[in-house]
Amino acid sequence: MLKNRLIKKRLVLIYSAIFAVIALPVAGLLYDSYLHMQDESKAEWAMHATQVLKMANNRIKDDLAIENKRSFMEYRFIKVAKTISAGEQPTYSDLALNFPVTSCNSDSSKLDYCSQYAGLIGHFQIDPDGVFSTPYLPAGALGQVQLENKDIRESFQNRLKFIVRDMGIKNKGTAATLDTSKIAGESSNALDQLANEVDLSKSKNRKKRMRVERTSEQEQFAFNVESAKMDTSGLYRIFPYVGTMDIAIESFQAELNRQYIVFYRNVLRGEENFVQGFVVDLREYLRSIVDLEVGDYANEDNHLALKFTYKGDLVSFGIDTRFAVKVFEENLAEPLNAITMSVYVDKSVQEAGGNGQIISNGQLLFLIGGIMFLLLGGGLISIYRLTQSQLNLAQKRQDFISAVSHELKTPLTTIKMRAEILQTSYQKMDDAKRKRSFDQIASESDRLTRLIQNVLDLSKIDGNRWVANIRKDWPKAVLDDFVTMYTKNIEDHGFSLTVSCDSDIDHVQLMMDRDAVMQILTNLVDNSLKFSKNADYKMIIIEMKTEGDHVYLAVRDYGPGIPPSEMKKVFQEFYRVENEMTRTTKGTGIGLSMVKKLCALSNMKIEIENANPGLRTKIHFPPMV
């Protein structure tokens, strides 16, 4: 037994080592595959984010292209005028006519004009002398013109003025002193203005794209009227101007804070520098340039986030970025290149590799890995248990051989001893002693015969050589034959036998194997005799009862019974409740195993239960016919 335990411990170590040798590399491969899948998933989302950025940059470019084409005169209240004194109606700029302004994304249906800019607040201009104006109010000689909604226009202008100055945007050019002779007699040279602007751009360490716009005589005249200054006499001096002028217009730049974006450009008119631009709401405009992507965020299944940063967080759309993985980060196109756009993906979706999957790729990988480890572990455990069962079976067979040898040796020794006594002292023995010797020889021979018969029957059953002889018979007659044959053996062991049968059992016939029933009764009674030899009540009770349409046969003793934990094990071959090293009863451990097999071959069922005290074994015959 000690050797067997050592072998089992050695098997545990061997199979544990095999599991570790296989499991560790497999775990490494699974983890590497998991990381690779995460990288692939991240690359897919980064590609998607690149498309979003490209879309946003194209929107910025397209929006600015529209504003870049806007004429210098559009930022004035009057765009074209021939002569005010003739009473002709001047042509107002589009921005002046279409007030209040709004974006095309607005829900307002009362406005005839809208801008491509979401969140547009308004346009402005800063003159060379620092005067702030908007196209919504006339200036100069036209400052006293009566307009509808003038209070609203003034509030718009004041708001724009506050935002622009708060951003620190000023006209850095020097205001030129108006020289009427120069204005009347000279035409500006666009190339000179471009050269001057290049010098101005160097101070900002950035090269600016510029275009040249030529104004008409009517536009020049309108500009002079609106720009006229009051002289010392309190009168406005309007300077007539004939001819055209080239205007150098710089591309838009941008300044921003957490609320607004100010797009502005420098414009050179002769030697004068003007700052023109417009203000938009930052959040609304950023939302508009990614409107297709942001539109999906209304869907509760979305797992993306767009985040814009500039000297700290500006605005984000989508899920909470604290619970997401950053998959992309890059700056927007000019002039908003100071803003960084980041794309985040929910951790679970990033592991899944896409939205809408029932189970993520990572979970699937871990599921496959878990199944692999379960199969590996289960296989090794099964092999270990099979090996252990073979070891246990080998040990039980060894115990069986030892028990059979002992069981064979004991009756043979007794028979030989009694035979030698009779051989040498037969004449000296009286009849009583000779009878006891002959009876003991006969008893031990019967015991030896039963043992050998059990072994032979078990061999037949295991080798499928047992042929069940099932036929209609009287169960009460079989029981009577057994009682007649076995009562003396029971009494020789110091036990009494009690037989109890129902009154109508004499008239019952069943399909049964007579020899199998006799063998079953013999084994059951032998077990009771062996394990109840120290019982207080040395009694064997055999009952034959009817329950409904079937009959059962029960053998009951008053021995120690069987522990509940051992109930299912006693039918195993060679299994004995007692330890083989310390057992005090004789036996081979094949009795109940053979009884169960005989019952199965004869269409019967066996049931055991503790009777407190003792054990009751019930054999259920097939239903009555």
DOKOL-700192 format. One record per atom (N, C-alpha, C, O): x, z, y. Coordinates in steps of 0.05 Angstrom, whole numbers, plus 5000, padded with zeros to 4 digits. Example, Ala and Ser with C-alpha at 12.3 -4.5 7.8 and 13.67 -1.06 7.14 Angstrom:
<rs>
526451564886/524651564910/526451564934/528551694934/525751424955/527351434979/525851575001/526851615023/
</rs>
This chain:
<rs>
501750004976/500050005000/501750005025/501149865045/503950155025/505750165048/507049895053/507249805075/507749765031/508949495033/506949305044/507649125060/504449325036/502349155046/501949185076/501548985090/501949435086/501749485114/504049365130/503749255152/506449385119/508749275132/508548965134/509248845154/507548845112/507148555113/505048475134/505448275148/502948625137/500948565157/502048585185/501448415202/503648795190/504948815217/506748585222/506848485245/508248505202/510048275205/508448015211/509247855227/506147985198/504547755203/503447755232/503347545245/502647995241/501648015269/503847925289/503247775307/506348015284/508547935302/509047635300/509547505321/508947525276/509547235273/507447065287/508046885302/504847135283/502746975295/502647015325/501946825340/503347255334/503447295364/505647125376/505247015397/507947115362/510146945372/509346655373/509946515392/508046565352/507146285351/505146225374/505346015387/503346405379/501446375401/502946355427/502246185444/504846535432/506346535457/507946275460/508046165482/509246185439/510845935440/509145695447/510045515462/506745685437/504945455443/503445495470/503145315485/502545745475/500845795498/502345775524/501345665544/504845875525/506345875551/506845595561/506245545585/507845405545/508245135556/505545005563/505344865583/503445045547/500844935554/499845045580/498744895596/500145305584/499345425610/500845305633/499745255654/503445265629/505045135650/504044855657/503844775680/503444705636/502444425640/499744425654/499244265672/497944615646/495344635659/495644705689/494244595706/497444895694/497844975722/499044745739/498244705762/500944595727/502044365741/499944155746/499844035767/498244115726/496043925729/494144015751/493043845767/493644275752/491844385773/493044335801/491544245819/495644385804/496844335830/496844035837/496343965860/497243865817/497243575821/494443485830/494143325848/492343595818/489643525825/489043625853/487643485868/490043855861/489643955888/490943765908/489843705929/493443685901/494843495920/493343235922/493043125944/492343135900/490842885901/488242915918/487542745934/486943145913/484443195928/485043215958/483543115975/487243355964/488043385992/488643116005/488043066028/490042945989/490642675999/488142516004/487942366024/486142535987/483642395991/482242486016/481242326032/482142746021/480942846045/482542776070/481342716091/485142766067/486842686090/486342396097/486342326120/485942236077/485241946082/482641926096/482341766115/480642086088/478142086101/478442186130/477242066148/480042396134/480542496161/481942286178/481342266202/483742126167/485041916182/483041716193/483241616215/481041646176/478941466185/477241586208/476441456226/476741856206/475241986227/476841976253/475741916274/479542026251/481242016275/481241736287/481041706311/481441536270/481541256279/478941196293/478941066314/476641286282/474141236295/473941376322/473041256341/474941626324/474941766349/476641626370/475941606393/479041546362/480841406380/479741146390/480041076413/478441006372/477140746380/474940806401/474540646419/473441026397/471341096415/472541166443/471441076463/474741316443/476041386468/476941126482/476641096506/478140946467/479240696478/476940526489/477140416511/474740506474/472540346483/471240456508/470540316527/470940726509/469740856532/471440806557/470440746579/474040846554/475840816577/476040526586/476440466610/475740346567/475840056574/473539996594/473939836612/471240116590/468940066608/469540176636/469040046656/470640426637/471240556662/473540416676/473640406701/475540316661/477840186673/476939926687/478239846706/474739806678/473839566690/472139626716/471539436731/471539876719/469839936743/471439896768/473739976771/470139756787/471539686812/472239926829/470940136827/474339896845/475040096864/472740166882/472340396889/471139966890/468939996909/466540146896/464740236910/466440156869/464240286856/464240596862/462140726859/466540696869/466740986874/465941046903/466141276912/465140836919/464140866946/461040866945/459840776926/459840956967/456940936969/456040646974/454140556962/457540506992/456940226998/459140056984/461540106986/458139846970/460039666957/460639416973/462939336976/458439296985/458739047000/457039067025/454839157024/458138967048/456538947072/457738737090/460238717092/456138567103/457138357121/457338467149/459438477161/455138547160/455138657187/452738847190/450538767185/453339087198/451139277201/449539217226/447039247226/450839107247/449439057272/447338837269/445338837283/447738657251/445838437246/443338537231/441438397228/443538787222/441238897209/440938817180/438838857168/443038707169/442838617141/443038867123/444439057129/441638857101/441639077082/444239077066/444938877053/445739297066/448239297050/447639327020/445439397012/449739257004/449539286975/450839546967/453239586972/449239726955/450339986947/451639966920/450939786904/453440146914/454740146888/452740236867/450840366872/453340156842/451640226819/451440526816/449340636810/453640666821/453640956817/451941096839/450741296833/451840976863/450241086884/447241046879/445641216884/446640806869/443840736864/442640896841/440340986842/444140936820/443141056796/443841356795/445741436782/442341506810/442741796812/440141936806/438041846815/440042156791/442442286779/443442136755/441941996742/446042176748/447242036725/446842216701/446642456703/446942086678/446842236653/448042056631/448641826636/448542176608/449642016586/447441876571/445141956573/448241666557/446241516541/445241676518/443341596505/446441906512/445542076490/443442276500/442442436484/442842266526/440842456536/438042406526/437442176520/436442606524/433742576515/431842506539/429442456534/432942496564/431242446587/430242156586/431841976582/427642116590/426541846590/425841756619/424741536622/426541916639/425841856667/428041696681/427641616704/430341666669/432641546682/432941256674/432641186651/433541096694/434040806688/436940746682/437540536671/438640936688/441540886685/442741096667/442041336669/444641016651/446041216635/448941126631/449540886632/450641316625/453441256621/454041276591/452641406576/456241126583/457041146556/458341416549/458841476525/458841576569/460141836565/458042046559/456342096576/458242176536/456542396530/457442636547/459842686550/455542786559/456243016575/457342936602/458643106615/456742696612/457842616638/456542776660/454142816661/458242886678/457343046701/457242876726/455342896742/459242716731/459242536755/461942426761/463942506750/462042236781/464442096790/465242216817/463642326832/467742186823/468842286849/471142116859/472141946844/471842166884/474242036896/475442236915/474142386930/478142236916/479642396935/481242196952/482942056943/480642206978/481942026997/484842107002/485642326995/486341927015/489141997021/489442247038/491442397035/487542307054/487742547070/486542787057/486242997069/485842767031/484842997015/481943037017/480843227005/480442867031/477542897033/476342827006/476842606994/474643006996/473242966970/470542836975/468942926992/469942626960/467442486963/466442396935/467942386916/463842326935/462642216911/461041966919/460241936942/460441786900/458841556906/455841626910/454241446916/455241876907/452441956910/451642016939/449242036945/453642056957/453042106985/454741927003/457041876997/453541817024/455141647042/457041817059/456542057063/459141687068/461141827084/461641677110/460541457114/463441777126/464241637150/461841587169/460241767175/461741337179/459641267198/456841267186/454941267201/456641277160/454041287147/453241567138/451241597124/454741767147/454242027137/451642147145/450642337132/450342027165/447742137173/445341987161/443042047169/445841807143/443641657130/441841847115/442842017100/439241817119/437341987105/436841877076/436241637073/437042047056/436741967028/434742147014/434342377022/433542046994/431842206976/433642386959/435842306951/432742626953/434242816936/436942866948/438842906933/437142876974/439842926986/440943196978/443343226973/439243396976/440143666968/441343666940/443343796934/439943516922/440943496895/443643356894/445443436880/443843136910/446342986911/448643166922/450843156912/448043326942/450043496953/450943706933/453243776931/448943816917/449644016897/451443886875/453244016865/450843636868/452543496849/455343476860/457343536846/455543396885/458243356897/459743616898/462143626892/458343836905/459644096907/460644186880/462844306877/458944136859/459844216832/462244066823/464144176812/462243806828/464543636820/467043726835/469243736824/466643786861/468943866878/470144126867/472544156866/468444306859/469444566848/470944526822/473144636818/469844356804/471144306778/473844176782/475844256769/473943966799/476343806802/478543976815/480843976806/477844136835/479844296848/480744526830/483044606830/478844626814/479644836794/481644726774/483344876764/481444476768/483344346750/486044296763/488044236750/486244326789/488744276803/489343986809/491643916813/487243826809/487643536814/487443486844/485443546857/489643376855/489843316884/490843036887/492042916869/490442936911/491642676919/494542726928/494942846949/496442636912/499242696918/500442486936/502742506945/498842276943/499842076961/499742166990/498442376995/501042027008/501142107036/499141927051/499141687048/497342057066/495341907081/496641737103/498241847119/496141477103/497341297123/495741307149/493241327149/497141307171/495741297197/494641017201/496040817199/492041007207/490740747210/491740607235/491640707257/492740367230/493740197252/491939947252/492039787234/490239927274/488339707274/489539437274/488439247262/491839417287/493139157287/494139077259/494038847251/495039287245/495939237218/493639167200/493738987183/491439317204/489139267187/488038997193/487138857175/488038927219/486838667226/488638437220/487638217215/491238477220/492938247218/494638217193/495938017190/494638417176/496438397153/494838407127/492638527125/495938267108/494738277081/496638427063/499038387064/495638607047/497238767029/498538597008/497338406998/500838667001/502338526980/502138696955/503138916953/500738586935/500238736910/502838806896/503039016883/504838626897/507338676883/508738916895/509939076881/508638936923/509839176935/508439426927/509739636922/505739416925/504239656917/504939736888/505139966881/505239526871/506039586844/508739716842/509139906827/510639616859/513339736859/513140036868/514440206857/511540076889/511240356899/509940536877/510840766873/508040426862/506740586841/508640646819/508440856807/510340456812/512340506791/514140736799/514740906783/514840746825/516440966835/514941236832/516041436825/512341216838/510641456836/510441556807/510441796802/510241366789/509941436761/512441566750/512341726732/514741496761/517241606751/517341906755/518542056740/516041996777/516042276782/514542436761/514842676758/512842296746/511242426725/512442366697/511342456677/514642216697/516042156672/514242026652/514442076628/512441846662/510841696643/510241426656/509741396680/510341226639/509840956648/506840896647/505540946626/505640796668/502740756669/502140466669/503540306681/500040396655/499040126656/497340086680/495640256687/497639866693/496239816719/495039546718/495839366703/493039516735/491839246739/491439206769/491439406785/491138966777/490738896805/488038786809/487138606795/486538886830/483838796836/483838696865/484938826883/482738466869/482638346896/479738396907/477838306895/479638526930/477038576943/476338346961/478038206972/473738306964/472738096982/472638197011/473038427016/472038007029/471838077058/469538267062/469738457078/467238227047/464938397051/465538677041/464738877053/467038697018/467738957008/469739097027/469539347031/471538947039/473339067058/471839177082/472439397092/469939027092/468339107115/466839367108/466739547124/465539367084/464039607076/465839847075/465040067083/468239807064/470140027062/470840137090/470940377094/471339957109/472040037137/469740197149/470240397163/467240107144/464940247156/464740527146/464440717161/465040557119/464640827107/467041007112/466841247111/469340877119/471841027123/472341077153/474341207160/470440987170/470941017199/471041307207/469541477198/472841367225/473241647235/472041667263/472041467278/471141897269/470041947296/472341977316/474342127310/472241847339/474441867359/473842107377/472042267373/475442137398/475242367416/472742367433/471942577443/471542127436/469042117452/466642177435/464342167445/467042227409/464742287392/463442037381/461342057369/464841807383/463741557372/465441467348/467841517347/464041337329/465441227306/466640957313/465240787325/469040917306/470340657311/470440507284/471740587265/469040277284/468940107260/470639867265/470339727284/472539827247/474539617251/473739377235/473539387211/473239157248/472638907234/475038817218/477338857227/474538707196/476838617179/476038357166/473938327154/477838167168/477337907156/479537857136/481937907142/478837767113/480837707092/480437887068/478538037066/482237857049/482038007024/484438187021/486338177037/484338367001/486538546996/486838596966/484838616952/489338616958/489938686930/490038986926/491439126941/488539086907/488539376901/489939416874/489139296854/491939596873/493339666848/491939906836/491840126848/490939876811/489440086799/490840176773/491340016755/491440436772/492740556748/490740616726/488340656732/491640626701/489940706679/489241006682/490541156696/487241086668/486241356670/488141566656/489241516635/488341796670/489542026658/487342236653/485042186660/488142466641/486042666636/487242946639/489542996632/485743116651/486243406651/483843546639/481643446642/484343776626/482043916613/482444216612/484744316614/480344346610/480344636604/478344676581/477644486567/477444926578/475644976555/472844876559/471144896541/472144786584/469444696589/469244396596/467344266588/471244296610/470944026621/473443856616/475643956611/472943596617/475143396617/474843236643/472643136649/476943216658/476943056682/478742806677/481142836674/477442576677/478942326675/479442226704/477542216720/481842156710/482442066738/484541846737/486141816718/484641696759/486541476762/487441466791/486041546809/489941376795/491041326822/490541036829/490940856813/489740996854/489140726864/490640686890/490440856908/492240466892/493740406917/492240186932/491939956922/491440246956/490240046974/492140026998/492140197017/493639826998/495739807018/497740027014/498940056992/498140197034/499940427031/498440687026/499640897025/495840667022/494240907017/493740946987/493140756972/493941196979/493441266951/490741416949/490341616964/489041326932/486541456927/486441556898/487641436880/485141776893/484741886866/481741846860/480041956874/481141706839/478441666830/478141756801/479941736785/475841856795/475341946767/472542046762/470742006778/472242166740/469642276732/470042516714/472142556702/467942686712/468042936697/466042936675/463742846679/466843016651/464943036629/465143316616/467143456618/462943396603/462943646588/464543616563/464143426548/466543796559/468443766538/467143766510/467643586493/465443966505/464243986479/462443746472/462643636450/460843666491/459043436486/460643176482/459943016464/462743146497/464342896494/465842896467/465942686454/467043116459/468443126434/466443086411/467142956391/464143196414/462043146393/461342846392/460942746370/461242716415/460442436415/462442256402/461742056390/465042316405/467042136394/467242156363/468541986350/466042366352/465942396323/463042426314/462442576295/461242296329/458442346325/457442276296/455742416286/458642076284/457742006256/458542226237/457042296219/460942336241/461742556223/460242816229/459442956211/459942876255/458543126262/455643116254/454443316248/454442876254/451742846246/451142946218/448943026211/453142936201/452843026173/452843326171/452043436150/453643466193/453843756190/451143896190/450844136184/449043746196/446343856194/445643896165/443844056158/447043756147/446543776119/447844036109/450244076112/446244206096/447244466087/449344446065/450744636059/449444206052/451444166031/454144076041/455944046026/454344046068/456943946079/459044166077/458444406080/461444086071/463644276067/466044206084/468244286077/465644066106/467743986123/467644126150/465544246157/469944126164/470044236191/471944066207/474143996198/471143996232/472943866251/473544076273/471844206284/476144106279/477044296299/478844166319/480744026312/478244216345/479844106367/481244336381/479944536387/483844306386/485444516399/487044396421/488044176420/487344566442/489044496465/489744766478/488144896491/492244846474/493145106484/491245316474/490445496489/490645306448/488745486436/486245326427/486045096432/484545466413/482145326402/480245246425/479845386444/479244996422/477244896441/474444906429/472745046439/474144756408/471444736396/471744646367/473644516360/469844726350/469844636322/467044576314/465144696324/466744396294/464244316283/464344356253/466344286241/462244456241/462144476212/462444756203/461644946216/463544796179/463845056166/465845226180/467345136197/465845486174/467745676185/470545606174/470945616149/472345546192/475045466183/476645696170/478745646158/475745946174/477146166161/476946156131/478646266117/474946016120/474546006091/475045716081/473845636061/476745566095/477245286088/480245236088/481845396097/480945006077/483744916075/484244686094/482644496094/486344706110/486944486128/488144256113/490144286098/487044016116/488043776101/489143566120/490343376111/488743606146/489643396165/489943506193/488343686201/491943406208/492243496236/493843286251/495943206242/492743186273/494042986289/492842986317/490443066320/494342886337/493342876364/491542636368/491842426354/489742656387/488042436395/489642236411/491942286418/488442006415/489841796430/489841866460/488342036469/491641726475/491741766504/489041686516/487841506506/488241816537/489642026552/489042306542/489742506555/487742326519/487042586507/489042666486/488342816467/491542566488/493442626467/494442916467/495842996449/493643066487/494243356487/492443506469/492943746463/490243386460/488343516443/489043456414/489443216407/489143656397/489743616369/487143636353/485543826356/486643446335/484343456318/485243536290/487043416278/483943736279/484643836252/482143806235/479843846244/482543746209/480343726190/480643936168/482843956157/478644086163/478644296143/476544226121/474544106127/477144316097/475344276074/474944546061/476844696057/472444596053/471844846038/473644856014/474044666000/474645096008/476545135986/475445035959/476744905944/472845105954/471745025929/471444725926/471844615905/470744595948/470344305948/473044165947/473443965933/475044285960/477744165959/478844175931/480243995922/478244395916/479044405888/477444215871/478544105852/474844175879/473243995863/473943705867/473443535850/475243645890/476043365895/473743205907/474142955909/471543315914/469343165926/466843325928/466643535915/465043235944/462543385948/460443305928/460343075919/458743495920/456543425903/457143445873/455443375857/459443545866/460043565837/458843815826/458744025839/457843795802/456644025789/458744235783/458244475786/461044155774/463244335768/465744215780/466243975777/467444385792/469844285805/471944205784/471844295761/473744035794/475943945776/477644185767/478444205744/478044375786/479644605779/478244775758/479444865739/475644815761/474044965742/474044815715/474244945694/473744555716/473744395691/476444425677/476544455652/478644415693/481244445681/481644715668/482644735645/480744925682/480945195671/479145225647/479745375628/476845095648/475045105625/476344975600/476245085578/477544745604/478944605582/481144785572/481544815548/482744895591/484845075583/483845315568/485045395548/481645425577/480545655563/479645585535/480045745516/478345345532/477545265506/479945225488/479945295464/482045105499/484545055483/485645325473/486445345450/485845515492/486945775484/485145915464/486046055446/482445885468/480646005449/480945885421/480946025401/481145615421/481545475395/484245555382/484345615358/486345565399/488945645388/488845925378/489745985356/487846105396/487746385387/485846425364/486546575345/483546295365/481646315342/482846205316/482446325295/484345985319/485545865295/487646055283/487746095258/489346165300/491346355291/490146605279/491046705259/488046705292/486646945282/485446885255/485547045236/484246645252/482946565227/485046545205/484646635182/487346425212/489546405192/490546675185/491146735161/490846845206/491747115200/489747265181/490547395162/487247235188/485247375171/485147255143/484847405123/485546995141/485646875114/488046975099/487847045075/490246985113/492747085100/492347375092/493047465070/491047535111/490647815105/488747845082/489048025065/486647675081/484747705059/486047635032/485447755012/487847435033/489347365009/491147595000/491347654976/492347725020/494047955013/492348185002/493048304982/489948225015/488148435005/487148364977/487048534959/486548104973/485548024947/487748054926/487248144903/490247984934/492448014915/492848314908/493448384885/492548484929/492848764924/490648864906/491149034889/488148774911/485948864895/486248764866/485548904847/487248514863/487648414836/489748584821/489548644798/491748664837/493848834825/492649104817/493249204796/490949214835/489649464829/487749434805/487549604788/486449194804/484649134782/486149124755/485249244735/488448994756/490048974731/490949254723/490949324699/491749404743/492649684737/490249844726/490649994707/487849814738/485549964729/484649874701/484050044685/484649604697/483849504670/485849604649/485049684627/488449594656/490449684637/489949984630/490150064607/489350134651/488850414647/486250454630/486150624612/484150304638/481650324624/481850234594/480550344577/483550034589/483949944562/485750144546/485250194522/487650244560/489650424546/488350684537/488950784516/486550784555/485351054548/483651044522/484151204505/481750854519/480250854494/481950774470/481550874448/483850594474/485550514452/487250754442/487550794418/488250904462/489851144454/488051344439/488951454419/485651384448/483851564434/483151474406/483251624387/482551214404/481951094377/484351124359/484051194336/486651054369/489051074353/489651364344/490351414321/489251544362/489751824356/487851924334/488652054315/485251864337/483251954318/483751814291/483251924270/484551564292/485051424267/487351544252/487251574228/489551614267/491851744254/491152014242/492152094221/489452164257/488652424247/487052394221/487552534201/485252194221/483652144197/485452044174/485052114151/487551894182/489351774161/490951994148/491451994124/491952184164/493752384153/492352634143/493352784126/490052694154/488752954148/485852924138/484253104140/485252684129/482552634121/481552834099/479352934101/483352884079/482553064057/482253354066/480753504054/483753424086/483653704095/481453764115/480753994120/480253554126/478153584146/475453624133/474853504112/473853794145/471153824136/469453604147/470353444163/466953594138/465153374145/464553374176/464353154187/464353594188/463753614216/465953494233/465553344252/468553564226/470753454241/471053154237/471652994255/470553074211/470752784206/468652634222/469152424233/466252754224/464052624239/464752604269/464252394282/465952814280/466652804309/468752594314/468652454334/470652564295/472652354298/471452084297/472051904313/469652034277/468351774275/466651714299/466551494309/465251924309/463551884333/465251814357/464451644374/467551944360/469251894383/470451604382/470651464402/471151534357/472251254353/470051054360/470650854373/467551104352/465350924358/464750914388/464350704399/464751154401/464251164430/466351024446/465650874465/468951064439/471050934453/471050634448/471750474465/470250554424/470050274418/467950134434/468249914445/465550274437/463450174454/464350144483/463749954496/465750354492/466850344519/468750114523/468649964543/470450074503/472349854505/470949584504/471749394517/468849574487/467349324485/465949254512/466049024521/464749464525/463449414550/465449324572/464849144588/467749444572/469849364591/470649074587/470748924606/471249014563/472148734557/469848544563/470348324573/467348624557/465048444562/464748404592/464148174601/465148614608/464948584637/466948384647/466348204664/469448404638/471548224646/470947944638/471247754654/469947904614/469247634604/466947524620/466947284627/464847694625/462547594640/463347524669/462447314679/465047684681/466047624708/467547364708/467247194727/469147314688/470647064686/468846834683/469246624695/466746864667/464746644664/463346584690/462846354697/462546804704/461046764729/462846624750/461946424762/465246714753/467046594773/467846314765/468346144782/467946254740/468645984730/466245804727/466445594715/463845904736/461345744734/460745674704/459545464698/461445854687/460845804659/458545974649/457745954626/457546144666/455246314658/452746144658/452146014678/451346134637/448845984635/446546174635/446146334616/444946164656/442646344658/440446254638/439646024638/439546444622/437446384603/434846504613/433946714603/433646374632/431246484645/428746384630/428346144626/427146574622/424646504608/422646734612/423346944622/420146684605/418146884609/418547104589/418847064565/418547354599/419047584582/417647824594/416647824616/417648044577/416348294586/418448484597/420148574581/418548544622/420548724633/420449004621/422549124618/418049094614/417849364602/419249374575/420449574568/419049154560/420349144534/423349144537/424849264521/424448994557/427348994562/428249274569/430349364559/426749414586/427549684593/427449874569/429250044566/425449844552/425350014528/427749964510/428850154499/428449714507/430849654490/433349784502/435049884487/433649774528/436049894540/436050194536/438050314530/433750324540/433550614537/434250694508/435750884504/433250544490/433850604462/436850574456/438050744442/438050364467/440850314461/442650504476/444750574466/441950594501/443950724518/443351024522/444951154535/441151124511/440551404516/442751584505/443451784518/443651524481/445651694469/448251714486/449451924488/449051484497/451451474514/451051644539/452951784548/448651644550/448051804573/448252094566/449352264581/447052164544/447052444535/449852544528/450552774534/451552364517/454252444510/455852514535/457752674534/455052404559/456452464584/455252714597/456052794619/453352834583/452153084594/449953034614/449153224628/448752794614/446652734632/444052704617/443952654593/441852744631/439152694620/438052444633/438752374656/436452304618/435252054628/432252084631/430852184613/431252004655/428352014660/427451724667/428651594684/425451634653/424351364657/421551384668/419851524657/421051244690/418351244702/417450964706/418850794718/415050904696/413850634698/410950654708/409550844701/410150444722/407250434730/405650384705/406550274685/403150464706/401350444683/400850154675/400350104651/400749974694/400049694687/402549524682/402249274679/404849644681/407249484677/407449364650/408749154645/405949484630/405949374603/404749104601/405348954582/403149024620/401748774619/402948554637/401748344641/405348624647/406648434666/408748274652/410348374637/408648004656/410647824646/412047694670/410747624690/414647664668/416247544690/418147324678/418847334655/418947144696/421046954690/423647104695/424347164717/425247154673/427647314676/429647244654/428947124634/432147334659/434347294640/434747574627/435847754640/433947594602/434047854589/436847964587/437348194593/438747794580/441547894577/442647984604/444148184605/441947834626/442947914652/441748184660/443248344672/439248234654/438048494662/439348714646/439848934657/439848674620/441248874604/443948934616/444749164618/445448724623/448148754634/448048904660/449649084666/446048844677/445748974703/445149264699/446349434713/443249334682/442649614677/445049764666/445449994674/446549644649/448849774637/450849844659/451850064660/451449654677/453349704698/452449914718/453950084727/449849904724/448750094744/448850374732/449550564746/448050404707/448050674695/450950774692/451451014696/452750594683/455550674681/456650774708/458050984709/456050644730/456850734756/455751004763/457251184773/453251044757/452051304762/453351524746/453851744756/454051464721/455351664704/458051734714/458851974714/459551534723/462351574733/462351734759/463851924762/460651654778/460851774805/459152014809/459252144830/457552084788/455852324790/456652544771/455152734767/459052524760/459852714740/460153004751/459953194737/460553024778/460753284790/458253364806/458353554821/456153214802/453653274816/452353524806/452753614784/450753654824/449353894816/447153834796/446653984777/445853604799/443753514781/444753284765/445053064776/445353324740/446353104723/443952964710/443253014687/442852794726/440452654717/440552364727/441352314749/439752184709/439451904716/436451834714/435151894694/435451714735/432651634736/432451334738/433651204755/430851224719/430350934719/427350894724/425651004710/426750734745/423950684752/423350384750/425050224756/420950324742/419950054743/417250054756/415350164745/417149944780/414649954796/413749674804/415349484804/411249664812/410149414823/409549454852/408549664860/410149254868/409549244897/408348974903/409748774905/405748974906/404448724912/404648534888/403748604866/405848304892/406148104871/408848094858/409647904845/410448304863/413148304850/413748584839/412448784845/415748584821/416548824807/419448894814/421048714816/419949144817/422749224821/423549434801/421949594791/426149444795/427349634777/429449794792/431149674805/429250064792/431050234807/432550424789/431350534770/435150464795/436750664781/437750854802/438950784822/437151114798/437751314818/439351544805/438751624782/441451634820/442951864810/443052074832/441852034853/444452294828/444652514847/447552564855/448352794860/449052344856/451852364863/452252374893/450452434908/454752304902/455452324931/454252094948/454352104972/453351884935/452351654950/454651484961/456951514953/454051314980/455951134992/455851165022/453651165034/458151195036/458151205066/456850955077/457250735067/455250985098/453950745110/455850525118/455150285115/458250595127/460150395135/461250225111/462350015115/460750335086/461850195063/459650035048/460249915028/457150045058/454949925044/455349625038/454749535016/456449475058/456749195054/459249115039/459548885031/461049305035/463549245022/463549284992/465149174978/461649454982/461649524954/461149294935/461649314912/460049074946/459448844929/461848654928/461648444914/464048714942/466448544941/467848594914/467848814903/469148384905/470648414880/472948614883/474448604903/473248784863/475448974861/475449184883/477349334886/473249194898/473149394920/472049654909/470049664894/473449874917/472450134909/472550314934/474450294950/470550474937/470350644961/472750834962/473750894983/473450934939/475751124938/478350974941/478550744934/480351114952/483051004954/484250984926/484051174910/485550764921/486650724894/488750934887/489250994863/490051044907/492151234902/491051514896/492451674884/488651564905/487551834903/484951854887/483752064887/484051634875/481451634862/481451834839/483451884826/479151944834/478852134812/476952024791/476552154770/475751794795/473951674776/475151434764/476751294776/474251374739/475251144725/473650894734/471350924744/474750664730/473250414737/475150194746/477450244752/474049954747/475649724755/474749604781/476149424792/472449684793/471549574818/470149304815/469849164835/469249234791/467948974788/465049004781/463548804779/464049254777/461349294768/459249194787/457649014779/459149294812/457149204831/457448914839/455548774845/459948824840/460448544846/459148364825/457848164832/459548434800/458348274779/455248294779/453848104773/454248544785/451348574787/450048394807/448048264802/451348374831/450248204852/450347904844/448447754849/452547824831/452747554822/450647484801/449447264801/450247674782/448247634761/445447614774/443747454765/444947774794/442347764807/441947494821/439747374819/444047394834/443847134847/443346914827/441746724832/444646924804/444346714783/441546734770/440646534759/440346974771/437747014757/435447024776/433247114769/435746934801/433646934821/432547204828/430247244833/434347404827/433547674833/435147764858/437147644866/434247984871/435548094894/436248384889/434748534876/438548464900/439448744897/439448884924/439948764944/438749134923/438649304948/439549584941/438749694920/441349694958/442249964953/441650134977/441550035000/441150394972/440550584994/441250864985/441050924961/442051025004/442651304998/440051454995/438251435012/439851614973/437351764968/437552054977/435552194977/439852134986/440252404998/438952634981/436852724989/440152724960/442752634951/442552394931/440452324922/444852284926/445052074907/444651794919/444351754943/444651604900/444451314908/442251184892/441951234868/440651024905/438550874891/439150574894/439550464916/439350444871/439850154870/437350014859/436350084838/436249834875/433749704868/434249404862/435549264877/433149314839/433349034831/430548924833/428649014820/430248714850/427548594854/427448344837/428948154840/425448344819/425048104801/423647884817/422547934839/423747644807/422247424820/419247494820/418347654803/417647374837/414747434838/413447374812/414247204796/411247524807/409747494782/408447224781/407547124801/408247104757/406946854753/404146894741/402746694736/
</rs>
